[in-house]
């Protein structure tokens, strides 16, 4: 079984999608209308350097992912890492492209509104070691944010406390801590106010039945459209359970993983056993 994977924020780069927009003029015009600016100019030239801004980076990544997905052979199941889950839901027919883009724009605005925090990638040690180190430091505002692979975890939280936690974790044998260039403590309880506000938006959205299996990045289980609003709101303030996602996909019978827009999440798949 073949699964198509969609990456999230962080894969954005100037020039992405340059060959796609002319081939999809109707979708591109839709994106221009929703964003209030040229999606092609934002992605290809980015003269105002907006791809550094969460409010623009998320819609840009989502839209380029979506166009790339349209040009792929039909997958048998889909999944996405954080923001990429919206692309998976579009590919599975749970959301339309227009609705997905509108939700991502609002999501990005709310997430960008939570400032003062940061994220760091932790490589080389299991998540259990990271959790233990965080518990021992006694820092109340640093959390595990992404469970990406067997020995790759992301922590996030208050920026000052994050620096202290990073030093403690870096002392573990084999551990390497790398600060990430993001504006907030994504996928942690510090995002709870944004999650609550986003839930009110999501509650008005109709989620259609999935045409193919799609796996939730929050639960690591099959996405239930009946709880679509709850799952996508929780995604802002709870860890990305990517290890569980991959285990679920393999249990479904997936033997082939393809990815649009790079190899970020397929590289993680190879490090999950």
Backbone bond lengths (Angstrom), bond angles and torsions (degrees), N, CA, C in turn:
res aa  C-N    CA-C-N  psi(-1)  N-CA   C-N-CA  omega(-1)  CA-C   N-CA-C  phi
1 X - - - 1.465 - - 1.532 109.96 -
2 X 1.311 115.61 138.25 1.467 121.41 -177.62 1.525 110.67 -103.62
3 X 1.324 115.74 130.89 1.465 121.75 177.69 1.523 109.71 -116.37
4 X 1.328 115.87 135.95 1.459 121.49 175.96 1.526 108.52 -101.13
5 X 1.321 116.84 126.93 1.462 123.42 -177.73 1.520 110.88 -107.93
6 X 1.336 115.21 146.36 1.463 121.43 179.52 1.529 109.73 -123.79
7 X 1.332 117.52 125.38 1.463 120.54 178.66 1.519 111.28 -78.48
8 X 1.323 115.53 169.57 1.462 121.03 -179.73 1.514 112.48 -112.23
9 X 1.319 114.92 -158.93 1.464 120.73 -178.92 1.521 109.85 -59.00
10 X 1.308 115.80 141.32 1.458 121.79 -177.77 1.511 111.75 120.80
11 X 1.351 117.15 -21.80 1.466 119.93 179.14 1.523 111.68 -90.48
12 X 1.340 116.77 -2.93 1.459 118.79 -177.00 1.530 111.55 -65.31
13 X 1.320 115.28 140.75 1.454 121.05 175.68 1.523 108.23 -157.50
14 X 1.301 115.08 148.01 1.464 120.00 -179.98 1.525 109.58 -62.19
15 X 1.328 115.77 133.19 1.461 121.89 -178.48 1.505 113.46 102.26
16 X 1.329 118.19 -9.70 1.466 119.36 -176.17 1.528 111.08 -67.04
17 X 1.314 114.89 139.89 1.458 120.85 177.44 1.507 115.18 74.96
18 X 1.319 118.09 12.38 1.464 120.74 -172.52 1.532 113.59 -57.77
19 X 1.325 116.61 -29.72 1.463 119.86 -178.24 1.525 112.85 -94.30
20 X 1.325 117.90 3.16 1.466 121.23 -173.05 1.522 114.56 -96.80
21 X 1.307 116.99 -37.62 1.465 120.43 -167.24 1.533 112.71 -63.04
22 X 1.309 116.77 -40.77 1.465 119.66 -179.78 1.529 111.72 -66.48
23 X 1.329 116.75 -26.60 1.463 120.02 179.81 1.529 112.58 -81.56
24 X 1.324 116.91 -12.49 1.465 121.49 -178.15 1.532 109.95 -132.60
25 X 1.336 117.18 63.70 1.466 120.19 -172.91 1.526 113.77 -64.09
26 X 1.333 118.57 -36.97 1.463 119.46 -178.41 1.522 111.12 -68.07
27 X 1.315 116.81 -45.31 1.459 120.18 178.46 1.531 110.55 -64.21
28 X 1.325 117.17 -38.45 1.466 120.94 179.60 1.519 110.80 -65.18
29 X 1.326 117.09 -40.69 1.471 120.50 177.21 1.523 110.90 -63.52
30 X 1.335 116.67 -37.51 1.464 121.09 176.61 1.525 110.51 -61.72
31 X 1.327 116.47 -45.53 1.460 120.54 -179.66 1.532 111.12 -63.55
32 X 1.317 116.66 -40.81 1.465 120.18 177.57 1.526 110.81 -58.34
33 X 1.335 115.29 -42.17 1.466 120.10 -178.19 1.529 110.95 -67.60
34 X 1.309 117.12 -44.04 1.468 120.69 -178.10 1.525 111.08 -67.71
35 X 1.330 117.11 -42.00 1.463 121.42 -176.89 1.521 113.46 -80.78
36 X 1.325 116.59 -23.98 1.461 119.29 -176.62 1.512 112.84 75.86
37 X 1.323 116.34 17.82 1.472 121.30 176.22 1.520 107.20 -156.28
38 X 1.328 116.97 172.89 1.458 121.61 -178.99 1.519 110.33 -77.87
39 X 1.331 116.69 115.77 1.456 120.12 178.27 1.524 110.69 -65.41
40 X 1.334 116.60 -33.93 1.466 119.35 179.30 1.521 110.81 -66.28
41 X 1.320 116.86 -44.28 1.465 119.72 178.92 1.524 110.58 -63.76
42 X 1.329 117.19 -41.37 1.459 121.29 179.41 1.524 111.33 -59.94
43 X 1.323 117.19 -46.16 1.461 120.82 -174.84 1.524 113.36 -79.90
44 X 1.323 116.43 -37.86 1.469 119.61 -171.77 1.528 111.95 -88.12
45 X 1.343 116.86 -45.22 1.469 119.59 -175.20 1.525 113.05 -110.28
46 X 1.303 118.21 -34.34 1.460 124.04 178.40 1.536 112.03 44.27
47 X 1.336 117.82 57.25 1.471 119.95 -175.13 1.529 113.45 -63.75
48 X 1.323 118.24 -26.65 1.463 121.81 -179.97 1.529 112.65 -96.59
49 X 1.316 116.99 7.23 1.477 123.40 179.33 1.525 111.94 55.17
50 X 1.317 115.57 41.73 1.456 120.23 -178.81 1.518 113.10 -77.89
51 X 1.335 118.00 -16.67 1.461 119.78 179.93 1.524 111.78 -65.93
52 X 1.330 116.72 -10.84 1.469 120.23 174.43 1.520 111.42 -81.95
53 X 1.313 116.42 -13.44 1.458 123.51 -174.33 1.527 109.02 -98.10
54 X 1.330 116.96 123.90 1.463 122.05 179.88 1.526 112.45 -50.16
55 X 1.330 116.96 -37.77 1.471 121.04 -176.73 1.518 111.98 -61.99
56 X 1.310 117.52 -28.19 1.467 121.43 179.16 1.527 112.06 -104.41
57 X 1.334 116.58 -32.54 1.465 119.90 -176.85 1.526 111.34 -63.09
58 X 1.338 116.79 -43.54 1.463 118.60 -177.02 1.535 112.75 -64.49
59 X 1.335 119.59 -50.01 1.468 118.02 176.62 1.529 112.91 -60.77
60 X 1.328 117.18 -36.19 1.462 120.04 -179.25 1.524 111.01 -65.05
61 X 1.327 116.92 -47.20 1.466 120.70 178.93 1.524 110.08 -63.24
62 X 1.330 116.83 -45.66 1.462 120.48 179.78 1.523 110.74 -56.70
63 X 1.323 117.20 -45.91 1.457 119.63 -174.16 1.529 111.73 -70.59
64 X 1.321 117.30 -42.12 1.466 119.44 177.66 1.528 110.11 -64.66
65 X 1.339 116.51 -42.60 1.471 119.37 174.54 1.528 111.09 -54.68
66 X 1.344 115.14 -44.08 1.470 120.27 -176.38 1.516 111.40 -63.62
67 X 1.330 117.52 -45.09 1.467 120.16 179.33 1.520 111.02 -64.72
68 X 1.315 116.86 -40.35 1.469 119.59 177.38 1.525 110.36 -63.80
69 X 1.331 116.34 -38.21 1.452 120.20 178.66 1.517 112.65 -63.11
70 X 1.339 116.16 -36.20 1.460 120.40 178.92 1.523 112.15 -63.10
71 X 1.317 116.51 -27.08 1.463 120.70 -176.15 1.527 113.12 -94.45
72 X 1.341 116.20 2.23 1.457 121.14 177.57 1.530 110.49 -88.08
73 X 1.295 116.02 154.56 1.465 120.14 169.37 1.530 108.03 -62.21
74 X 1.327 116.74 145.29 1.463 120.91 -175.96 1.533 110.45 -57.94
75 X 1.342 117.22 123.47 1.467 119.64 178.84 1.529 111.25 -81.36
76 X 1.322 115.83 166.90 1.467 120.87 177.11 1.520 112.23 -94.37
77 X 1.330 116.86 -17.68 1.461 121.96 171.75 1.520 107.83 -160.58
78 X 1.332 116.48 166.63 1.470 120.89 -174.64 1.531 110.18 -143.20
79 X 1.326 114.48 158.25 1.459 121.84 172.94 1.514 107.76 -158.38
80 X 1.327 116.18 157.45 1.458 120.43 178.71 1.513 110.86 -143.28
81 X 1.324 115.50 147.61 1.467 122.26 -179.80 1.524 109.07 -88.28
82 X 1.332 117.12 111.30 1.463 122.66 178.20 1.530 110.42 57.71
83 X 1.326 118.57 -114.25 1.461 122.20 177.43 1.526 111.79 -51.13
84 X 1.322 117.63 -37.06 1.457 121.76 -178.50 1.519 113.56 -60.43
85 X 1.348 117.09 -19.44 1.459 119.50 178.50 1.525 111.26 -63.03
86 X 1.335 117.59 -30.02 1.466 120.14 176.99 1.524 110.51 -65.10
87 X 1.324 116.94 -37.67 1.465 119.80 174.86 1.520 111.49 -65.03
88 X 1.329 116.31 -39.18 1.460 120.02 178.22 1.525 110.30 -62.84
89 X 1.329 117.06 -39.67 1.466 120.66 -179.96 1.527 111.38 -67.85
90 X 1.335 117.06 -35.38 1.467 120.09 175.35 1.532 109.77 -66.98
91 X 1.330 116.18 -44.92 1.472 120.16 -179.07 1.527 111.68 -63.39
92 X 1.341 116.60 -29.50 1.466 120.88 -179.91 1.519 112.59 -89.06
93 X 1.340 117.78 -0.17 1.453 121.17 178.58 1.518 114.96 80.58
94 X 1.334 117.48 8.85 1.474 120.86 179.09 1.529 110.34 -74.54
95 X 1.329 116.40 -36.27 1.459 123.19 176.65 1.517 109.51 -125.63
96 X 1.321 116.83 148.90 1.458 120.59 169.65 1.526 109.01 -78.89
97 X 1.316 116.34 162.24 1.464 119.72 177.52 1.516 110.46 -60.06
98 X 1.321 117.82 -42.36 1.465 121.52 -178.82 1.520 111.13 -63.35
99 X 1.332 117.29 -45.48 1.464 120.46 -179.99 1.524 110.93 -67.19
100 X 1.324 116.12 -41.09 1.455 119.48 178.87 1.517 111.57 -60.27
101 X 1.330 117.00 -44.24 1.461 120.79 -179.65 1.526 111.00 -65.03
102 X 1.319 117.27 -42.55 1.460 120.53 179.42 1.529 110.97 -62.17
103 X 1.325 116.96 -41.17 1.462 120.13 178.42 1.531 111.16 -66.32
104 X 1.316 116.73 -41.12 1.465 120.38 -179.43 1.529 110.67 -64.61
105 X 1.326 117.16 -39.32 1.472 120.30 178.36 1.530 110.24 -60.09
106 X 1.342 116.61 -45.63 1.466 119.62 179.80 1.521 111.27 -69.00
107 X 1.325 116.68 -39.50 1.472 120.99 176.39 1.516 110.99 -57.53
108 X 1.327 116.14 -46.18 1.462 120.83 -178.60 1.524 111.39 -63.33
109 X 1.319 116.88 -40.59 1.468 120.40 178.57 1.525 110.97 -61.69
110 X 1.333 116.33 -45.06 1.461 120.03 -178.17 1.526 111.50 -69.00
111 X 1.310 117.44 -40.22 1.465 120.19 179.75 1.520 111.17 -67.54
112 X 1.328 116.72 -37.58 1.465 120.26 179.03 1.521 111.55 -67.28
113 X 1.330 116.32 -22.18 1.455 120.16 -179.70 1.514 114.43 -75.25
114 X 1.332 117.13 -12.53 1.468 121.24 177.98 1.525 107.46 -97.96
115 X 1.308 116.86 106.14 1.465 121.73 -173.84 1.533 110.49 -116.58
116 X 1.312 115.53 178.35 1.462 120.35 177.42 1.510 113.99 87.07
117 X 1.318 116.75 3.83 1.454 119.59 179.82 1.507 111.55 -123.51
118 X 1.319 115.90 -178.94 1.455 120.71 179.63 1.513 110.49 -159.29
119 X 1.327 115.70 -176.73 1.454 122.83 -179.51 1.521 109.54 -140.67
120 X 1.331 115.96 149.71 1.463 121.23 175.51 1.517 109.04 -137.49
121 X 1.322 115.98 140.44 1.458 121.51 175.52 1.519 108.89 -87.66
122 X 1.336 115.81 137.01 1.463 122.19 177.46 1.521 107.95 -116.97
123 X 1.314 116.59 119.98 1.462 121.30 -177.50 1.521 110.24 -120.12
124 X 1.333 115.97 149.17 1.459 120.73 171.18 1.506 116.16 98.83
125 X 1.353 118.12 -6.63 1.468 120.60 179.76 1.528 109.25 -137.91
126 X 1.330 118.46 150.94 1.466 121.01 178.30 1.526 112.06 -66.16
127 X 1.329 115.27 157.96 1.465 120.82 -179.56 1.512 112.02 -59.87
128 X 1.342 117.92 -33.71 1.466 120.73 -179.91 1.526 111.09 -60.74
129 X 1.325 117.14 -35.92 1.459 120.60 178.01 1.527 110.63 -67.74
130 X 1.329 115.04 -38.76 1.464 119.97 179.54 1.525 109.97 -65.27
131 X 1.317 116.51 -45.68 1.468 120.24 179.27 1.529 111.02 -60.32
132 X 1.324 116.93 -42.44 1.459 120.57 -179.90 1.529 110.78 -63.47
133 X 1.338 116.55 -42.51 1.462 119.81 179.66 1.528 110.72 -63.83
134 X 1.334 117.06 -39.46 1.465 119.91 178.16 1.526 110.77 -64.73
135 X 1.321 116.32 -40.67 1.463 119.98 179.24 1.526 110.91 -63.95
136 X 1.318 116.30 -39.08 1.463 120.38 -177.67 1.524 112.48 -71.89
137 X 1.330 117.01 -28.66 1.468 119.18 178.57 1.518 111.70 -74.33
138 X 1.341 116.79 -22.98 1.462 120.12 178.38 1.512 113.90 69.19
139 X 1.331 117.52 24.91 1.461 120.55 -179.89 1.529 108.80 -87.22
140 X 1.337 118.65 120.12 1.465 120.15 -173.34 1.515 114.98 -78.14
141 X 1.317 117.75 -14.24 1.470 120.12 -172.48 1.520 113.31 -119.96
142 X 1.335 117.23 32.11 1.465 122.47 172.78 1.522 107.54 -128.87
143 X 1.333 116.39 134.63 1.455 121.66 -171.70 1.525 110.69 -139.60
144 X 1.327 115.97 158.10 1.468 120.62 167.90 1.525 107.42 -72.83
145 X 1.331 117.07 127.72 1.468 121.86 -174.97 1.519 113.45 -111.13
146 X 1.318 117.76 -37.10 1.466 121.44 179.30 1.519 109.27 -133.58
147 X 1.315 116.75 129.52 1.460 122.06 171.61 1.521 105.92 -103.97
148 X 1.324 115.46 87.41 1.464 121.44 -166.28 1.517 114.85 -87.30
149 X 1.332 116.50 -36.52 1.461 121.28 -177.63 1.520 107.42 -159.43
150 X 1.315 116.42 176.85 1.461 119.75 -175.59 1.526 112.03 -57.83
151 X 1.309 116.44 -36.71 1.469 119.57 179.36 1.530 111.62 -128.41
152 X 1.329 116.18 35.36 1.469 120.54 173.11 1.525 109.10 -139.07
153 X 1.311 114.85 118.66 1.453 123.00 -177.86 1.522 108.21 -131.93
154 X 1.314 116.59 153.78 1.456 120.72 173.27 1.520 108.73 -116.79
155 X 1.319 116.51 135.57 1.455 121.33 174.51 1.523 108.31 -112.09
156 X 1.316 116.51 154.33 1.458 120.34 -177.70 1.522 109.29 -152.60
157 X 1.341 114.56 158.38 1.454 119.04 177.77 1.510 112.34 157.84
158 X 1.323 115.17 -159.20 1.458 122.09 177.20 1.529 109.19 -55.02
159 X 1.318 116.81 134.02 1.467 120.04 -170.86 1.528 112.71 -62.39
160 X 1.342 117.83 -42.14 1.465 120.38 -179.43 1.531 110.78 -66.90
161 X 1.337 116.71 -44.22 1.461 120.03 179.29 1.528 110.99 -67.56
162 X 1.313 116.30 -32.82 1.463 120.95 179.41 1.530 110.79 -62.55
163 X 1.310 116.56 -38.87 1.466 120.35 179.10 1.529 110.73 -64.26
164 X 1.328 116.26 -40.85 1.470 120.22 177.99 1.528 110.51 -65.31
165 X 1.334 115.90 -44.95 1.457 120.14 178.95 1.522 111.36 -61.80
166 X 1.327 115.97 -40.19 1.458 120.32 179.78 1.519 112.23 -60.58
167 X 1.325 116.66 -40.10 1.465 120.01 178.68 1.523 111.00 -66.21
168 X 1.341 116.29 -39.48 1.463 119.96 179.64 1.522 111.17 -65.49
169 X 1.320 116.43 -44.10 1.464 120.35 -178.13 1.527 110.65 -70.10
170 X 1.323 116.75 -35.04 1.466 120.37 179.89 1.525 111.85 -62.45
171 X 1.330 116.73 -19.34 1.455 120.68 178.14 1.514 113.86 -78.40
172 X 1.332 117.47 -10.17 1.459 120.73 177.62 1.525 110.14 -72.02
173 X 1.329 119.03 140.45 1.469 120.90 179.40 1.527 111.81 -57.31
174 X 1.327 116.03 125.62 1.456 121.71 177.34 1.512 115.20 85.01
175 X 1.322 118.20 -5.19 1.466 121.14 -175.98 1.518 111.93 -82.57
176 X 1.336 114.69 143.18 1.468 121.42 174.10 1.521 107.33 -134.30
177 X 1.326 116.49 129.33 1.461 122.11 -177.13 1.527 108.79 -115.66
178 X 1.343 115.44 125.05 1.469 120.62 -176.61 1.531 109.18 -125.19
179 X 1.350 118.89 114.91 1.469 120.42 176.40 1.521 110.82 -61.68
180 X 1.336 116.49 141.66 1.459 121.84 -179.81 1.524 110.08 -104.49
181 X 1.320 115.25 149.79 1.462 120.63 -177.59 1.526 110.35 -88.01
182 X 1.334 115.58 73.45 1.462 121.49 176.23 1.516 108.82 -128.61
183 X 1.332 115.54 163.01 1.463 119.89 -171.07 1.509 114.76 -96.36
184 X 1.354 117.64 -9.53 1.454 117.97 -174.17 1.514 113.26 -149.95
185 X 1.334 116.77 172.96 1.471 122.46 -179.61 1.519 111.64 -86.36
186 X 1.321 116.36 64.87 1.463 121.87 -172.79 1.529 111.20 -63.04
187 X 1.334 115.14 148.19 1.471 123.26 176.88 1.535 112.96 63.06
188 X 1.319 116.28 34.58 1.462 121.77 175.56 1.527 109.32 -132.67
189 X 1.349 117.92 165.65 1.464 120.42 177.25 1.527 114.26 -58.89
190 X 1.324 117.81 -17.63 1.468 120.11 178.09 1.523 111.31 -67.49
191 X 1.342 116.64 -14.89 1.460 121.75 177.98 1.532 111.98 -91.65
192 X 1.326 117.77 4.47 1.472 121.18 -174.34 1.531 113.67 -56.50
193 X 1.328 120.64 -41.78 1.473 118.81 177.90 1.525 112.66 -60.90
194 X 1.332 116.93 -40.80 1.467 120.38 177.91 1.524 110.13 -66.61
195 X 1.334 117.02 -38.19 1.462 120.79 179.36 1.522 111.18 -63.63
196 X 1.337 116.37 -41.29 1.464 120.04 179.92 1.523 111.17 -65.08
197 X 1.325 116.32 -40.83 1.465 119.80 179.59 1.527 110.43 -68.88
198 X 1.329 116.30 -37.18 1.458 119.87 179.63 1.535 111.13 -69.53
199 X 1.329 116.78 -32.45 1.467 119.92 178.68 1.524 110.73 -59.63
200 X 1.326 116.37 -36.90 1.465 119.97 178.66 1.526 111.04 -63.71
201 X 1.327 116.52 -34.52 1.470 121.39 176.96 1.527 109.46 -70.72
202 X 1.320 115.96 -47.13 1.464 121.41 -177.01 1.525 112.32 -64.92
203 X 1.331 116.52 -29.60 1.462 120.54 -178.15 1.525 112.22 -63.15
204 X 1.323 116.94 -20.19 1.464 121.19 179.72 1.535 111.92 -91.47
205 X 1.336 116.22 -4.14 1.458 121.36 -176.39 1.529 111.05 -89.84
206 X 1.319 116.49 137.68 1.463 121.59 174.06 1.522 108.56 -91.85
207 X 1.318 115.96 126.03 1.463 121.98 177.89 1.529 108.79 -106.37
208 X 1.322 116.07 118.47 1.463 120.78 -177.92 1.523 110.61 -80.35
209 X 1.322 117.74 159.76 1.473 120.26 174.24 1.530 110.29 -59.41
210 X 1.314 116.41 144.67 1.464 120.91 -179.40 1.522 110.76 -76.27
211 X 1.334 116.49 131.32 1.469 121.30 178.39 1.526 111.30 -76.43
212 X 1.331 116.02 -27.76 1.459 122.31 175.98 1.521 107.11 -136.62
213 X 1.332 118.61 159.78 1.471 119.46 -179.84 1.527 112.30 -60.75
214 X 1.334 115.74 135.96 1.457 122.38 173.37 1.519 106.64 -131.60
215 X 1.326 116.88 134.94 1.461 121.80 -174.25 1.524 109.80 -104.23
216 X 1.318 116.35 132.44 1.464 123.27 -179.90 1.517 110.86 -72.23
217 X 1.319 117.05 134.32 1.459 120.31 177.92 1.528 112.01 -80.55
218 X 1.329 117.77 -6.05 1.467 121.81 176.97 1.518 110.92 -89.75
219 X 1.338 116.25 -49.06 1.455 120.53 -176.69 1.525 113.16 -94.27
220 X 1.320 116.30 -23.25 1.453 119.97 -173.56 1.506 112.50 74.89
221 X 1.332 116.65 11.40 1.462 122.34 178.98 1.525 109.06 -116.72
222 X 1.338 117.08 176.67 1.456 119.95 178.85 1.522 110.95 -58.49
223 X 1.318 116.34 136.27 1.469 122.81 179.82 1.522 109.09 -69.91
224 X 1.327 115.99 127.35 1.460 122.09 178.95 1.528 108.72 -101.36
225 X 1.335 118.81 107.24 1.467 120.19 -178.75 1.528 113.34 -57.00
226 X 1.336 117.62 -26.89 1.464 120.38 178.97 1.531 111.01 -64.51
227 X 1.318 117.08 -23.74 1.469 122.13 177.64 1.520 110.70 -114.22
228 X 1.337 115.84 27.40 1.460 119.83 -176.08 1.517 113.27 -57.31
229 X 1.334 117.17 -45.02 1.468 120.64 -178.36 1.521 110.64 -62.59
230 X 1.321 116.65 -43.96 1.453 120.01 -179.02 1.517 112.56 -65.66
231 X 1.321 116.49 -43.86 1.459 120.24 -178.51 1.525 112.34 -64.03
232 X 1.325 116.68 -44.54 1.464 119.35 -176.92 1.529 112.01 -74.13
233 X 1.339 117.23 -28.50 1.466 119.16 174.33 1.522 110.12 -70.89
234 X 1.315 116.76 -42.95 1.467 120.85 179.12 1.530 111.56 -60.53
235 X 1.321 115.73 -29.95 1.465 120.32 -177.10 1.529 112.08 -57.02
236 X 1.316 118.09 -30.90 1.461 121.17 -178.56 1.518 112.31 -69.02
237 X 1.346 116.42 -33.77 1.458 120.21 -170.20 1.528 113.71 -115.44
238 X 1.339 118.23 3.44 1.457 121.73 179.22 1.528 109.91 -122.86
239 X 1.331 117.05 157.15 1.468 120.02 -177.02 1.528 112.97 -63.77
240 X 1.318 115.16 150.71 1.464 121.69 171.08 1.524 107.66 -78.15
241 X 1.333 116.09 117.26 1.470 121.46 -174.88 1.526 110.45 -93.14
242 X 1.334 117.16 59.71 1.459 120.18 -172.40 1.523 112.79 -65.91
243 X 1.322 117.96 -34.98 1.465 120.32 178.17 1.526 109.90 -61.05
244 X 1.331 117.31 -43.87 1.470 120.95 178.27 1.530 111.20 -66.31
245 X 1.339 116.55 -37.13 1.466 120.32 177.22 1.526 110.08 -56.51
246 X 1.315 116.17 -48.88 1.466 120.39 -176.46 1.525 110.95 -66.77
247 X 1.328 117.26 -40.13 1.471 119.36 177.15 1.530 110.93 -61.42
248 X 1.326 116.75 -40.56 1.470 120.89 179.08 1.524 110.82 -64.94
249 X 1.318 116.39 -43.74 1.465 119.89 179.94 1.523 110.90 -61.95
250 X 1.307 116.80 -42.59 1.467 119.21 178.78 1.530 110.79 -65.05
251 X 1.334 116.64 -37.01 1.466 120.14 178.23 1.527 111.60 -65.92
252 X 1.342 116.07 -28.28 1.465 120.41 176.93 1.524 112.04 -74.17
253 X 1.324 116.40 -15.09 1.458 120.43 179.17 1.519 114.52 111.83
254 X 1.336 116.77 10.65 1.468 119.61 -179.73 1.532 109.94 -69.99
255 X 1.304 115.16 127.86 1.462 121.33 176.39 1.523 111.84 -121.26
256 X 1.336 116.33 -12.88 1.474 120.88 -177.60 1.528 109.08 -129.52
257 X 1.333 116.32 123.10 1.456 121.92 177.82 1.528 109.38 -112.42
258 X 1.320 116.35 125.31 1.459 122.09 172.31 1.524 107.84 -117.29
259 X 1.308 116.75 157.44 1.467 121.27 -177.91 1.523 109.95 -139.57
260 X 1.319 116.33 140.37 1.453 120.34 171.42 1.530 108.88 -89.17
261 X 1.326 116.30 155.15 1.466 121.86 169.33 1.526 113.65 61.04
262 X 1.333 116.14 43.24 1.460 119.13 175.10 1.510 113.06 117.67
263 X 1.334 115.50 -163.92 1.466 121.96 -178.09 1.531 111.29 -131.73
264 X 1.320 116.90 24.46 1.459 120.84 -174.37 1.518 112.51 -61.23
265 X 1.330 117.41 -52.73 1.467 119.20 -175.18 1.527 113.13 -83.89
266 X 1.333 117.81 -27.19 1.466 118.08 174.97 1.524 110.27 -67.85
267 X 1.328 117.34 -30.61 1.476 119.90 175.34 1.532 110.10 -63.96
268 X 1.336 116.05 -35.46 1.465 119.32 177.14 1.524 110.99 -67.91
269 X 1.340 116.30 -37.89 1.469 120.38 -179.18 1.525 111.11 -56.47
270 X 1.316 116.37 -39.08 1.470 120.17 -177.30 1.526 111.21 -69.05
271 X 1.330 117.64 -14.07 1.465 121.28 -178.39 1.523 111.90 -106.79
272 X 1.334 115.71 17.93 1.467 121.52 176.94 1.523 108.30 -117.38
273 X 1.321 116.46 122.01 1.471 120.71 -174.63 1.530 110.45 -122.44
